[in-house]
Amino acid sequence: MKLLFPFSLFLVVSCPLFLTAQPEPRFDPFDWTAYRHLGRINSITEGYNYVYFGTEDGGIVRYHIFRNAFAPPITRAQGLSGNRIQLVHFDRETGTLWVVTDKGLEYSYSREGDWYYLSFEDIGIASGTRILRMGSSARNLWLLAGSMFIKLDHLSGIVLGMAPKPDEDSIAWSSGPLLPGEKPPEKIADYSVMDGWMLNLNQFIDPFGRVTDITTIYQGQEYWIGAEDGTIFLGDKQLEAFYPQRFGLANTDVTTFTHGRQFWVAGRYGVEATGVTRFDYRRKMFDFFDFDVNINMNPQSLFSSLEVGDEIWLGGKSGILVYDKKESFWRILDETRGLPVGSIVTMASDDSAYVWVGLSAGIARMNIKTKRAEPIGIEDLFLGRFIFDLEIIGDQLWIGNERGLYIYDTQRKTLVKYTAFGDFSLLRGRQKVFSYFWKIRSYKQQVFIATPQGILRYDSKSKQWDVIIEPSEYQGKRVLAMEFSGNQCFLGTLDGVIRIDLRQHFSRVYNYSFIRRVNDMYITNGTLWLGTPEGLISFLWKKDQ
């Protein structure tokens, strides 16, 4: 073949490093799935069945072409080295999915797991070099890095050379970030935008008047446009209309989510946190409630959540946000409603009249109807005390803090310490050594309490107390969340999840780096959901028995 121009005389030989497809070989690619805040859309490419979107913080988002629906994303949970995707490219000749991250070049033949990794040094460019475009021909993969084109073998990733221009004409390029001075195609100026959006040259304007820049444009079977705020626009060429699509979370650092048919997901307020997400996990659909466009929805970190009838209660650093689902209306409950000062750490509801609120410095009872505090006389006993957890069990309110575990009878209006409640013969005096009652969970007529000294269990039928799990079984780790399914106990800790079989006392530890701290947990239909600083994570745990 005659070259259009000479290539560099040296040949860079790269040796790809295999990364495990998932945390461990026994897992299938999507046994673990992480949903995150996307950030801006950096790159778009079209495959056989999916359109792939490289995002700033949410990994690779996938849209099924024929189902017209989003599929689970590809993140570090599938073996990627990072969630920041600069470029993504699908090679139609080999069926390989290629990705440029801030770590290097990665590729997968399955387009899901089994990722291979090449560092920037492996492909002969300096670390931190900006790769602007990625494409492929019938035989090669091409990268535009700075002002140089790098040619690689599209099966192995071995570098074949570099030059100021490609020596092939038929290169299919995926989209990359818009370059300075680059303008969108003139054709799209005539497109209308649905759902109240408007297109203004290289920007979109949302229904609230907020402007977001176009960051990347891909023309395949349809137009696809990515925006700065993470919105994806599908351009129908026949109807000449753009349809905005949203995926991912308003906040990656998930501290709490409601436990029901839909998740209301909230977290710490920061640079990447824009509000609250309503997530229909069965249909993979997301709705956003942003702080800056909703009246009475003041920006704050949120730590606890509760679904009460037709309302969503979200407790945070400066009060409780309440959303009326019927009226589509937010309100804030704070000191003006009698709520004590402090962060809302935990909440519990009797589903009829009151929401009980545990704060960083006390306890309160809020009337569901009037949205005002109604003291019951025990508030002073907990003044200045950090309330770890609250649980409503029948007519009883269970209260856990660093000093003890207390049971308040809502009918008799009596408060007792747990050491004066039930039969302790099985503990043989150990009841006096327990402190820091972190989590309380009621399951199948039993109450479980997580402490540094072990997991206590109270049997509501026999009235007996015992220790169901010794602290050695969870290494004495701080327990932040606790859930049960059958004989399985799940403990969310500062360093992942521990699953313990309550009959055989067999345990498994899931402390992968893409999980970190587990703030909240919920089990539904064989799926364990985790609220973590790395996003909302699902785990098909029944496949790992």
C-alpha positions as CSV (number, residue, x, y, z in Angstrom):
1,M,0.0,0.0,0.0
2,K,1.3,3.4,-0.9
3,L,1.5,5.8,2.0
4,L,0.3,9.4,1.5
5,F,3.2,10.5,3.6
6,P,5.9,8.8,5.7
7,F,5.1,7.7,9.2
8,S,7.5,7.9,12.1
9,L,10.4,5.5,11.8
10,F,10.1,4.1,15.3
11,L,7.4,1.6,16.4
12,V,6.0,1.7,19.9
13,V,5.2,-1.8,21.2
14,S,2.5,-1.7,23.9
15,C,1.5,-4.6,26.2
16,P,-2.0,-4.3,27.3
17,L,-2.8,-5.0,30.9
18,F,-5.9,-7.1,31.5
19,L,-8.3,-5.8,34.1
20,T,-10.9,-8.1,35.6
21,A,-14.3,-7.6,34.1
22,Q,-16.0,-7.2,37.4
23,P,-14.8,-7.1,41.1
24,E,-14.2,-10.9,40.9
25,P,-14.4,-13.5,38.1
26,R,-17.5,-15.1,39.6
27,F,-19.6,-12.1,38.8
28,D,-21.3,-11.3,35.5
29,P,-20.8,-7.8,34.1
30,F,-24.0,-6.3,35.5
31,D,-24.2,-8.1,38.8
32,W,-23.0,-4.8,40.2
33,T,-24.3,-1.6,38.7
34,A,-23.5,2.0,39.8
35,Y,-25.7,5.0,39.0
36,R,-24.0,8.3,39.3
37,H,-24.2,12.0,38.5
38,L,-23.2,12.2,34.8
39,G,-21.6,15.6,34.4
40,R,-21.2,16.8,30.9
41,I,-21.4,14.5,27.9
42,N,-18.0,14.3,26.3
43,S,-18.3,11.8,23.4
44,I,-20.9,9.7,21.5
45,T,-20.6,6.7,19.3
46,E,-23.1,4.2,17.8
47,G,-22.8,0.4,18.0
48,Y,-24.9,-2.5,16.8
49,N,-27.6,-2.2,19.4
50,Y,-26.6,0.7,21.6
51,V,-25.6,4.3,21.4
52,Y,-22.8,4.9,23.8
53,F,-22.2,8.2,25.7
54,G,-18.9,9.0,27.4
55,T,-19.6,11.2,30.5
56,E,-17.5,13.4,32.8
57,D,-18.4,11.5,36.0
58,G,-20.9,8.8,35.2
59,G,-19.0,6.3,33.1
60,I,-20.5,5.1,29.8
61,V,-24.2,5.5,29.4
62,R,-26.0,3.2,27.0
63,Y,-29.2,3.8,25.0
64,H,-30.8,0.8,23.4
65,I,-31.5,1.7,19.7
66,F,-34.4,-0.7,19.2
67,R,-36.0,-0.5,22.6
68,N,-35.7,3.3,22.8
69,A,-34.7,3.0,26.5
70,F,-31.6,3.4,28.6
71,A,-29.7,0.3,29.8
72,P,-27.5,-0.1,32.9
73,P,-24.3,2.1,32.6
74,I,-20.7,0.9,32.4
75,T,-18.6,2.2,35.2
76,R,-15.8,1.0,37.5
77,A,-18.3,-1.7,38.7
78,Q,-17.7,-3.3,35.2
79,G,-13.9,-3.0,35.4
80,L,-13.2,0.4,34.0
81,S,-10.3,2.1,35.7
82,G,-12.3,5.3,36.1
83,N,-15.7,6.9,35.6
84,R,-14.4,10.0,33.8
85,I,-14.7,9.2,30.1
86,Q,-13.0,11.6,27.6
87,L,-13.8,9.6,24.5
88,V,-15.8,6.5,23.5
89,H,-15.7,4.7,20.2
90,F,-17.3,1.6,18.7
91,D,-15.3,-0.2,16.1
92,R,-17.8,-1.9,13.7
93,E,-15.2,-4.1,12.1
94,T,-14.3,-5.9,15.3
95,G,-17.2,-5.1,17.6
96,T,-14.8,-3.6,20.1
97,L,-15.7,-0.8,22.4
98,W,-12.8,1.6,23.0
99,V,-12.6,4.2,25.7
100,V,-10.2,7.0,26.7
101,T,-10.2,7.8,30.4
102,D,-8.0,10.1,32.4
103,K,-5.9,6.9,33.1
104,G,-5.3,5.8,29.5
105,L,-6.9,3.7,26.7
106,E,-9.2,0.8,27.5
107,Y,-11.1,-1.6,25.4
108,S,-13.5,-4.5,25.6
109,Y,-14.4,-7.2,23.0
110,S,-17.7,-8.0,24.9
111,R,-18.5,-4.2,25.2
112,E,-19.5,-4.8,28.8
113,G,-16.7,-6.3,30.9
114,D,-13.3,-7.9,30.3
115,W,-11.5,-4.6,29.9
116,Y,-7.9,-4.3,28.8
117,Y,-5.9,-1.2,29.7
118,L,-3.1,0.7,28.0
119,S,-1.5,3.7,29.8
120,F,-0.6,6.8,27.9
121,E,3.0,5.8,28.1
122,D,2.2,2.5,26.5
123,I,1.0,4.3,23.4
124,G,3.8,6.7,23.3
125,I,2.3,10.0,24.5
126,A,2.9,12.0,27.6
127,S,0.5,11.5,30.5
128,G,-2.1,14.2,30.5
129,T,-2.1,14.7,26.7
130,R,-5.5,15.6,25.5
131,I,-6.9,13.1,23.0
132,L,-9.4,15.0,20.8
133,R,-10.8,12.3,18.5
134,M,-11.0,8.5,18.2
135,G,-12.0,6.6,15.1
136,S,-11.4,3.4,13.2
137,S,-10.9,2.1,9.7
138,A,-11.2,-1.5,8.3
139,R,-7.8,-2.4,9.9
140,N,-6.8,0.2,12.4
141,L,-7.7,2.4,15.3
142,W,-6.9,6.1,15.1
143,L,-6.3,8.7,17.9
144,L,-5.9,12.4,17.4
145,A,-3.6,13.4,20.3
146,G,-2.7,17.1,20.2
147,S,-1.6,17.7,16.6
148,M,-0.5,14.0,15.9
149,F,-2.5,11.1,14.7
150,I,-1.6,7.7,16.3
151,K,-2.4,4.5,14.5
152,L,-3.0,1.3,16.5
153,D,-3.9,-2.2,15.7
154,H,-7.6,-2.4,16.3
155,L,-7.5,-5.9,17.7
156,S,-4.6,-5.7,20.2
157,G,-4.1,-2.0,20.7
158,I,-0.4,-2.2,19.6
159,V,0.8,1.1,18.4
160,L,1.8,1.0,14.7
161,G,3.1,4.6,14.3
162,M,2.2,8.3,14.4
163,A,2.2,11.1,11.9
164,P,0.6,14.6,11.3
165,K,-2.0,13.0,9.0
166,P,-3.7,9.6,8.6
167,D,-2.6,7.4,5.7
168,E,-6.3,6.3,5.2
169,D,-9.3,8.1,4.0
170,S,-12.2,5.8,5.2
171,I,-12.0,6.5,8.9
172,A,-15.2,6.5,10.9
173,W,-14.9,8.9,13.8
174,S,-16.9,9.1,17.0
175,S,-17.7,12.5,18.4
176,G,-15.5,14.3,20.7
177,P,-15.7,17.6,22.6
178,L,-16.6,20.6,20.4
179,L,-13.4,22.4,19.5
180,P,-13.0,26.2,19.8
181,G,-14.7,27.8,16.9
182,E,-16.5,24.6,15.9
183,K,-20.2,25.2,15.1
184,P,-23.1,22.7,15.1
185,P,-24.4,21.6,11.7
186,E,-26.6,24.2,10.1
187,K,-29.4,21.7,9.5
188,I,-30.2,21.4,13.2
189,A,-31.0,25.1,13.5
190,D,-34.4,24.3,12.0
191,Y,-35.1,21.5,14.5
192,S,-37.7,22.1,17.2
193,V,-37.0,21.0,20.8
194,M,-39.7,19.2,22.8
195,D,-40.7,19.5,26.5
196,G,-40.3,23.2,26.7
197,W,-36.7,23.4,25.6
198,M,-35.2,25.8,23.1
199,L,-32.1,25.7,20.8
200,N,-30.1,28.8,20.5
201,L,-27.0,28.3,18.2
202,N,-24.6,26.2,20.3
203,Q,-26.7,26.2,23.5
204,F,-30.0,24.8,24.8
205,I,-32.3,26.6,27.1
206,D,-34.4,24.5,29.5
207,P,-38.0,25.3,30.5
208,F,-36.7,27.2,33.6
209,G,-34.5,29.5,31.5
210,R,-31.3,27.9,32.4
211,V,-28.7,27.8,29.6
212,T,-26.5,24.7,28.9
213,D,-23.8,24.5,26.3
214,I,-23.6,21.8,23.6
215,T,-20.5,19.8,24.3
216,T,-20.6,17.1,21.6
217,I,-22.5,16.2,18.4
218,Y,-22.8,12.8,16.7
219,Q,-24.5,12.1,13.4
220,G,-25.5,8.5,12.9
221,Q,-28.9,7.1,12.1
222,E,-30.2,10.1,14.0
223,Y,-28.6,13.2,15.5
224,W,-27.3,12.8,19.1
225,I,-26.3,15.9,21.1
226,G,-24.7,16.0,24.5
227,A,-24.9,19.0,26.8
228,E,-22.9,20.5,29.6
229,D,-25.5,19.6,32.3
230,G,-25.6,15.9,31.3
231,T,-28.8,16.2,29.2
232,I,-28.8,14.0,26.0
233,F,-30.8,15.1,23.0
234,L,-32.1,12.6,20.4
235,G,-32.6,14.4,17.1
236,D,-35.3,12.7,14.9
237,K,-34.3,13.5,11.3
238,Q,-37.7,12.8,9.8
239,L,-39.7,14.9,12.3
240,E,-36.8,17.5,12.7
241,A,-37.2,17.5,16.4
242,F,-35.0,17.0,19.4
243,Y,-36.1,15.0,22.5
244,P,-34.3,15.7,25.7
245,Q,-33.3,12.6,27.8
246,R,-32.1,12.5,31.3
247,F,-30.2,9.7,33.0
248,G,-28.3,9.3,36.3
249,L,-28.5,11.1,39.6
250,A,-28.6,14.7,40.7
251,N,-26.0,13.8,43.3
252,T,-23.3,11.0,43.2
253,D,-22.7,11.1,47.0
254,V,-25.9,9.3,48.1
255,T,-26.6,9.4,51.8
256,T,-30.2,8.3,51.8
257,F,-33.0,7.0,49.6
258,T,-36.6,6.0,50.2
259,H,-37.5,2.3,50.3
260,G,-40.5,1.8,48.0
261,R,-41.6,1.2,44.4
262,Q,-39.6,4.3,43.4
263,F,-36.5,5.7,45.0
264,W,-36.2,9.3,46.1
265,V,-32.4,9.7,46.2
266,A,-30.6,12.5,48.1
267,G,-27.1,13.2,49.3
268,R,-24.5,15.7,50.4
269,Y,-24.7,19.1,48.9
270,G,-21.7,20.2,46.9
271,V,-20.4,21.2,43.5
272,E,-21.9,18.2,41.7
273,A,-25.1,18.1,43.8
274,T,-28.1,19.8,42.1
275,G,-31.0,18.4,44.0
276,V,-33.1,15.3,44.6
277,T,-33.7,12.4,42.1
278,R,-36.8,10.3,41.7
279,F,-35.6,7.0,40.2
280,D,-38.0,4.4,38.8
281,Y,-35.5,1.5,39.1
282,R,-37.7,-1.0,37.1
283,R,-37.9,1.2,34.0
284,K,-34.6,3.0,34.5
285,M,-36.3,6.4,34.4
286,F,-35.0,9.5,36.3
287,D,-36.7,12.8,37.3
288,F,-34.8,15.7,38.8
289,F,-35.9,18.2,41.4
290,D,-33.3,20.9,41.4
291,F,-32.7,23.2,44.3
292,D,-32.4,26.3,42.1
293,V,-35.8,26.1,40.4
294,N,-38.1,24.7,43.1
295,I,-39.6,27.1,45.6
296,N,-39.1,26.2,49.3
297,M,-36.4,23.6,48.3
298,N,-33.4,25.2,50.0
299,P,-30.0,23.8,49.1
300,Q,-28.6,21.5,51.8
301,S,-27.1,18.2,52.5
302,L,-29.7,15.5,53.2
303,F,-29.2,12.5,55.5
304,S,-32.5,10.8,56.0
305,S,-35.6,10.0,54.0
306,L,-39.1,8.8,54.5
307,E,-42.2,8.1,52.4
308,V,-45.4,9.1,54.3
309,G,-48.6,8.5,52.4
310,D,-48.5,10.9,49.5
311,E,-45.5,12.8,50.8
312,I,-41.8,12.5,50.7
313,W,-39.8,13.7,53.8
314,L,-36.1,14.4,53.4
315,G,-34.2,15.4,56.6
316,G,-31.1,17.5,56.2
317,K,-28.7,19.9,57.7
318,S,-31.1,22.8,58.0
319,G,-34.6,21.2,58.3
320,I,-36.9,18.8,56.5
321,L,-37.9,19.1,52.9
322,V,-41.5,17.8,52.3
323,Y,-42.8,17.0,48.8
324,D,-46.5,16.6,48.2
325,K,-46.8,14.2,45.3
326,K,-50.4,15.0,44.5
327,E,-49.9,18.8,44.5
328,S,-46.3,18.7,43.2
329,F,-45.3,21.1,45.9
330,W,-42.2,21.5,48.2
331,R,-42.1,23.0,51.6
332,I,-39.5,23.4,54.3
333,L,-39.9,22.5,58.0
334,D,-37.4,24.2,60.3
335,E,-37.2,26.1,63.6
336,T,-40.3,28.1,62.6
337,R,-42.3,24.9,62.9
338,G,-40.8,24.0,66.2
339,L,-38.1,21.7,64.9
340,P,-34.9,21.8,67.1
341,V,-31.7,23.0,65.6
342,G,-29.4,20.3,64.3
343,S,-29.0,17.9,61.4
344,I,-31.8,15.4,60.8
345,V,-30.0,12.1,61.1
346,T,-33.0,9.6,61.1
347,M,-36.8,9.6,60.9
348,A,-39.5,7.1,61.6
349,S,-43.3,7.3,61.0
350,D,-46.3,5.6,62.5
351,D,-48.1,6.1,59.1
352,S,-51.0,7.9,60.8
353,A,-50.3,11.0,62.8
354,Y,-46.6,11.6,63.5
355,V,-43.1,11.6,62.1
356,W,-40.4,11.1,64.8
357,V,-37.2,12.9,64.1
358,G,-33.8,12.0,65.4
359,L,-31.3,14.9,65.3
360,S,-27.6,15.3,65.9
361,A,-28.6,16.9,69.2
362,G,-32.0,15.6,70.2
363,I,-35.3,14.2,69.3
364,A,-38.7,15.7,68.1
365,R,-42.2,14.6,67.1
366,M,-43.8,16.3,64.1
367,N,-47.5,16.2,63.3
368,I,-48.0,14.9,59.8
369,K,-51.1,17.0,59.2
370,T,-50.1,20.4,60.7
371,K,-46.3,20.0,60.0
372,R,-45.6,21.4,63.4
373,A,-43.6,19.9,66.4
374,E,-45.7,18.5,69.2
375,P,-43.5,17.8,72.3
376,I,-44.3,14.6,74.3
377,G,-42.2,15.3,77.4
378,I,-39.1,13.2,76.7
379,E,-37.3,15.7,74.6
380,D,-35.2,17.1,77.5
381,L,-33.8,13.6,78.2
382,F,-32.2,13.5,74.8
383,L,-31.2,17.1,74.5
384,G,-27.7,17.5,73.2
385,R,-27.5,13.7,72.4
386,F,-26.7,12.3,68.9
387,I,-29.6,10.1,67.9
388,F,-28.2,7.3,65.7
389,D,-31.5,5.6,64.7
390,L,-35.2,5.5,65.3
391,E,-37.6,2.6,64.6
392,I,-41.4,2.4,65.0
393,I,-42.3,-1.2,66.0
394,G,-46.1,-1.5,66.7
395,D,-46.9,1.0,69.4
396,Q,-43.3,1.4,70.4
397,L,-40.6,3.9,69.4
398,W,-37.1,2.4,69.7
399,I,-34.4,5.1,70.1
400,G,-30.6,4.4,69.8
401,N,-27.9,6.8,70.8
402,E,-24.3,6.5,72.3
403,R,-25.5,6.1,75.8
404,G,-28.2,3.5,75.4
405,L,-31.2,1.9,73.7
406,Y,-34.6,3.2,74.8
407,I,-38.2,2.1,74.2
408,Y,-41.0,4.6,74.3
409,D,-44.6,3.2,74.5
410,T,-46.7,5.7,72.5
411,Q,-49.9,4.5,74.0
412,R,-48.9,4.3,77.7
413,K,-46.6,7.3,77.4
414,T,-43.7,5.4,79.2
415,L,-40.0,5.4,78.4
416,V,-37.7,2.6,79.6
417,K,-34.1,1.6,78.9
418,Y,-33.7,-1.7,77.1
419,T,-32.0,-3.3,80.2
420,A,-35.4,-3.1,81.9
421,F,-37.3,-4.6,78.9
422,G,-37.6,-8.4,78.4
423,D,-35.6,-11.5,79.4
424,F,-31.8,-11.2,79.5
425,S,-30.9,-14.7,80.7
426,L,-29.3,-15.7,77.4
427,L,-26.9,-12.7,77.6
428,R,-25.6,-13.7,81.1
429,G,-24.9,-10.1,82.2
430,R,-23.5,-8.9,78.9
431,Q,-26.4,-6.4,78.5
432,K,-24.4,-3.9,80.6
433,V,-21.4,-3.7,78.2
434,F,-23.3,-2.5,75.1
435,S,-23.1,1.1,74.0
436,Y,-23.4,3.1,70.8
437,F,-26.6,1.6,69.4
438,W,-26.0,2.4,65.7
439,K,-28.9,0.8,63.8
440,I,-32.2,-0.7,64.7
441,R,-34.2,-2.9,62.3
442,S,-37.4,-4.9,62.8
443,Y,-37.7,-8.1,60.8
444,K,-40.1,-11.0,61.2
445,Q,-41.2,-10.2,64.7
446,Q,-37.6,-9.7,65.8
447,V,-35.7,-6.6,66.5
448,F,-32.0,-6.3,65.5
449,I,-29.7,-3.7,66.9
450,A,-26.1,-3.1,65.6
451,T,-23.5,-2.1,68.2
452,P,-19.7,-2.2,68.4
453,Q,-20.1,-5.2,70.9
454,G,-22.2,-7.3,68.5
455,I,-25.6,-7.5,66.9
456,L,-28.3,-7.7,69.5
457,R,-31.6,-9.5,68.8
458,Y,-34.9,-9.2,70.7
459,D,-37.6,-11.8,70.0
460,S,-41.0,-10.2,70.3
461,K,-42.7,-13.5,71.0
462,S,-40.4,-15.0,73.7
463,K,-39.3,-11.5,75.0
464,Q,-35.7,-12.8,75.1
465,W,-32.5,-11.0,74.2
466,D,-29.4,-12.6,72.7
467,V,-26.4,-11.8,70.5
468,I,-27.0,-13.1,67.1
469,I,-23.7,-11.9,65.5
470,E,-20.5,-11.4,67.4
471,P,-18.4,-8.3,66.6
472,S,-15.6,-10.5,65.2
473,E,-17.9,-11.5,62.3
474,Y,-17.9,-7.9,61.1
475,Q,-14.5,-7.0,62.4
476,G,-16.0,-4.5,64.8
477,K,-16.6,-2.1,61.9
478,R,-19.0,0.8,62.3
479,V,-22.4,-0.2,61.0
480,L,-24.2,2.5,59.1
481,A,-27.0,0.4,57.5
482,M,-28.6,-3.0,58.1
483,E,-31.0,-5.2,56.0
484,F,-32.3,-8.7,56.1
485,S,-33.5,-11.3,53.6
486,G,-34.4,-14.8,54.8
487,N,-31.4,-16.0,56.8
488,Q,-29.1,-13.3,55.3
489,C,-28.0,-10.3,57.3
490,F,-26.4,-7.4,55.3
491,L,-24.3,-4.8,57.2
492,G,-23.3,-1.6,55.5
493,T,-20.1,-0.3,56.9
494,L,-17.5,2.5,56.4
495,D,-15.7,0.0,54.0
496,G,-18.3,-1.9,52.0
497,V,-20.9,-4.5,52.8
498,I,-20.7,-7.7,54.9
499,R,-23.2,-10.5,54.2
500,I,-23.7,-13.0,57.1
501,D,-25.6,-16.2,57.1
502,L,-27.5,-16.2,60.4
503,R,-27.7,-20.0,60.5
504,Q,-24.3,-21.1,59.3
505,H,-22.5,-17.9,60.3
506,F,-20.8,-17.9,57.0
507,S,-19.8,-14.4,55.8
508,R,-18.7,-12.6,52.7
509,V,-17.1,-9.2,52.5
510,Y,-17.7,-6.9,49.6
511,N,-15.3,-4.0,50.1
512,Y,-14.6,-3.1,46.5
513,S,-13.2,0.3,45.8
514,F,-16.2,1.4,43.8
515,I,-18.4,1.0,46.9
516,R,-16.6,2.6,49.9
517,R,-18.9,3.9,52.7
518,V,-22.5,2.4,52.7
519,N,-24.9,5.0,54.0
520,D,-28.2,3.3,53.2
521,M,-29.5,-0.1,52.1
522,Y,-32.6,-1.7,50.8
523,I,-33.5,-5.1,49.4
524,T,-36.2,-5.7,46.8
525,N,-36.7,-8.7,44.4
526,G,-33.4,-10.2,45.1
527,T,-31.5,-6.9,44.5
528,L,-29.5,-5.2,47.2
529,W,-29.4,-1.4,46.7
530,L,-26.6,0.7,48.3
531,G,-26.4,4.4,48.9
532,T,-22.7,5.3,48.8
533,P,-20.3,8.2,48.0
534,E,-19.8,6.4,44.7
535,G,-23.5,6.6,43.7
536,L,-26.5,4.4,44.0
537,I,-25.3,0.8,43.5
538,S,-27.4,-2.4,42.8
539,F,-26.1,-5.9,43.5
540,L,-27.8,-9.1,42.4
541,W,-26.7,-10.8,45.6
542,K,-28.7,-14.1,45.1
543,K,-26.3,-15.0,42.3
544,D,-23.4,-15.1,44.8
545,Q,-24.6,-17.8,47.2
